[in-house]
Amino acid sequence: MSKNQERILMIIIMLVAILVGVGLYAFLRYAKDINKKYHIEDKHIKINSSLDDIKKEYNKYKDCKLNLDKVDVSKIGKYEYSIKCKKISSKAYIYVE
């Protein structure tokens, strides 16, 4: 292999490494932004109250599914709820008091 071929090969390897690094950075940044966008927080509600306010709050995300199946507003306790947007899920708790 001549010196010119070695240089070209090294340049190609360096460019591939740079492209992989930039691609990984962009992917991780995008994933972080998505998690922030669809993050849900713990909620406190009164016993026997409606979950309509919580449903309205997350209804703005058209591509998401809010899961309140485990929440029983007729009993005091801590209940898990979640939201799934595409492949990203976020969980939190509803405290019925």
C-alpha positions, 0 to 999 in steps of 0.5 A: 500500500502506498503512502497516498492510499494509507492517507486516504484510508485514514481520512475515510476512517476519521470521517466515518468516526466523526459521522458516527459521533455526530449521529450518536449525539443527535440521537441522544439529544433527540431522545432526551427532548422526547422524554422531557416532552412526555414526562408526567408527574405525580398528582394528588386528588380527592377521593371520589373526584373525577379524572377528567382534568388529568385526561384533558391535560394529556389529551393534547398529545395526539400520538399518546395513550394515557393509561389510568386503568389502575386508578381507583378514585373510590379508595384512598391510596397510591395508584400508578398511571402512565403515558405511552407515546410511540415507543416511549413510556413514562410512569407516575403516581396518583395519590387519592386522599 
